[in-house]
Amino acid sequence: MAGKGIRLVVGLGNPGPEYESTRHNVGYRFVDTLAARNGGRFRIENRFRGLLCRLLISGRDLRLLKPMTFMNRSGQSVAAVVHYFEIAPEQVLIAHDELDLSVGTLRLKQGGGHAGHNGLRDVISALNTPDFWRLRIGIDHPEDRSEVVSYVLSRASRDDEGRIRDALDQAEQCLSETLAGKFQIAMNRLHSRPITGGRSK
């Protein structure tokens, strides 16, 4: 759809060095990857309660956002940017960790519920719609449900870290398609990529 490509990519995570390398912060890491590969720099924007980066890629204007609220208040930052720059929900891509996908698996989708993810829950509430795009980055699920909080707030193993880095690289390579609104092409590329090693789901 012409004019409906992505204009804002949001990486969900928790601010602070103690969370920097945790599984829960893979969304932050994705937008960091986009900025680094395209010569961008994040700047603190107090009015948006986050770090914002502006990129010009193939003539298209793109903003990257890292909310500096904690995960369960991410919607405050996202809504502020969306309203200020008059960005439609379907032009927003939220990158986040996904417990229900094996490590390194990527899924691109529009709409849906929050599946218990507090960051998504707050974004849906703040935007008053679930119709934004999501980049789901698999981190796998601990065997014991009671360990979920400690699991997402801890670092991945060396092998899993390698799979996560590969996934972030692959997702970055589909940036041009998402900017142009060619979502089916991006989905075909991301969903068909092989994942080596790890537990399958």
C-alpha positions in Angstrom: 0.0 0.0 0.0 1.5 3.3 -1.2 2.5 5.6 1.7 1.9 3.0 4.3 5.4 1.8 4.9 7.0 2.0 8.3 7.9 5.5 9.6 8.7 4.6 13.2 10.6 1.6 14.6 10.4 1.2 18.4 12.6 -1.1 20.3 11.1 -2.2 23.6 13.4 -2.6 26.6 14.3 -1.4 30.1 16.7 1.5 30.6 19.9 1.2 32.6 23.2 -0.7 32.3 21.9 -3.6 34.4 19.4 -4.5 31.7 21.5 -3.7 28.7 22.4 -7.3 27.7 19.3 -9.1 28.9 16.9 -11.1 26.8 14.1 -8.6 27.5 16.1 -5.9 25.8 16.4 -7.4 22.3 14.1 -4.7 21.0 16.5 -2.0 22.1 19.3 -4.0 20.5 17.4 -4.1 17.2 17.0 -0.3 16.9 20.7 0.1 18.0 21.6 -2.2 15.1 19.6 -0.1 12.7 21.2 3.1 13.9 24.7 1.8 13.8 24.3 0.3 10.3 22.8 3.5 8.9 25.0 6.1 10.5 22.4 7.4 13.0 22.8 8.6 16.6 20.2 8.5 19.4 19.5 11.7 21.3 17.6 12.1 24.5 14.2 13.8 23.9 12.6 14.6 27.2 9.3 15.5 25.6 9.0 12.0 24.3 10.4 10.3 27.4 12.9 8.4 25.2 15.9 8.3 22.9 15.2 9.2 19.3 17.2 8.8 16.1 16.3 10.1 12.7 17.5 8.3 9.5 17.0 9.1 5.8 17.1 5.8 3.9 16.5 5.7 0.1 14.8 9.1 0.4 12.5 7.8 3.2 12.3 9.4 6.6 12.5 7.0 9.5 12.6 7.5 13.2 13.9 5.0 15.8 12.7 5.2 19.4 14.0 3.7 22.6 11.5 4.5 25.4 13.3 5.5 28.6 10.3 4.6 30.7 10.4 1.0 32.0 8.9 -1.7 29.9 5.4 -1.6 31.3 5.1 2.2 30.6 6.5 2.1 27.0 3.2 3.3 25.6 3.7 6.8 27.0 6.8 7.3 24.9 5.4 5.7 21.8 2.1 7.6 21.8 4.0 10.9 22.3 6.1 10.4 19.2 3.2 9.0 17.1 1.0 12.0 17.9 3.7 14.6 17.5 4.8 13.4 14.0 1.3 12.4 13.0 2.3 8.7 12.3 -0.5 6.2 11.7 -0.5 3.0 13.9 0.0 0.9 10.7 3.3 2.9 10.1 4.7 1.8 13.4 6.9 -1.3 13.9 7.4 -2.5 17.5 10.4 -4.8 18.0 10.2 -7.0 21.1 11.3 -10.2 22.7 9.0 -13.2 22.2 8.9 -16.1 24.7 6.7 -18.3 22.5 9.3 -18.5 19.7 12.6 -20.5 19.7 15.8 -18.4 20.1 16.6 -16.5 16.9 13.3 -17.1 15.2 11.7 -13.9 13.7 8.1 -13.2 12.9 6.6 -10.1 11.4 2.9 -9.5 11.9 0.4 -6.7 12.2 -2.1 -6.5 15.0 -3.1 -9.2 17.5 -3.0 -9.3 21.3 -0.2 -8.7 23.8 0.2 -12.3 24.9 1.1 -11.1 28.4 3.9 -8.9 27.2 3.7 -5.8 29.4 5.4 -3.5 26.9 2.9 -4.5 24.1 0.0 -4.2 26.6 0.9 -0.6 27.4 1.5 0.4 23.7 -1.9 -1.1 22.8 -3.5 0.9 25.6 -1.7 4.2 24.8 -2.5 4.0 21.1 -6.0 2.7 21.6 -5.4 0.1 18.9 -3.5 -3.1 18.4 -3.1 -2.5 14.6 0.6 -1.6 14.6 3.3 -4.0 13.2 5.4 -6.2 15.5 8.8 -7.7 14.9 8.7 -10.7 17.3 12.3 -11.8 18.2 12.4 -15.3 19.7 14.1 -15.8 23.0 12.5 -19.2 23.9 10.7 -20.0 27.2 12.1 -21.4 30.4 10.9 -24.9 31.3 9.5 -23.6 34.6 6.8 -20.9 34.2 7.8 -19.5 37.6 11.2 -18.6 36.2 10.0 -16.3 33.4 10.8 -13.0 35.1 14.4 -14.0 36.1 14.8 -15.6 32.6 13.9 -12.6 30.6 16.0 -10.3 32.9 19.1 -12.5 32.5 21.7 -12.8 29.7 21.4 -15.4 27.0 23.9 -18.3 26.8 26.8 -17.9 24.3 25.0 -20.1 21.7 21.7 -18.3 22.1 23.4 -14.9 21.9 24.9 -15.9 18.6 21.4 -16.8 17.3 20.0 -13.5 18.5 22.7 -11.5 16.8 22.1 -13.4 13.6 18.4 -12.7 13.9 19.0 -9.0 14.4 21.2 -8.8 11.4 18.7 -10.6 9.2 15.9 -8.3 10.4 18.0 -5.3 9.6 18.5 -6.5 6.0 14.7 -6.4 5.5 14.5 -2.7 6.5 14.1 -1.4 2.9 11.0 -3.7 2.4 9.3 -2.5 5.5 10.0 1.1 4.7 8.4 0.6 1.3 5.4 -1.2 2.7 6.4 -4.5 1.1 5.5 -6.5 4.1 4.7 -9.8 2.4 8.2 -9.8 0.9 9.8 -9.1 4.3 7.7 -11.8 5.9 8.6 -14.4 3.3 12.3 -13.6 3.8 12.2 -13.6 7.6 9.9 -16.5 8.1 11.8 -18.9 5.8 15.2 -18.3 7.1 16.8 -21.4 8.7 17.6 -21.4 12.4 20.6 -23.5 13.3 20.8 -25.3 16.6 18.7 -24.7 19.7 15.3 -26.1 20.7 12.6 -26.0 18.1 9.0 -25.0 18.6 
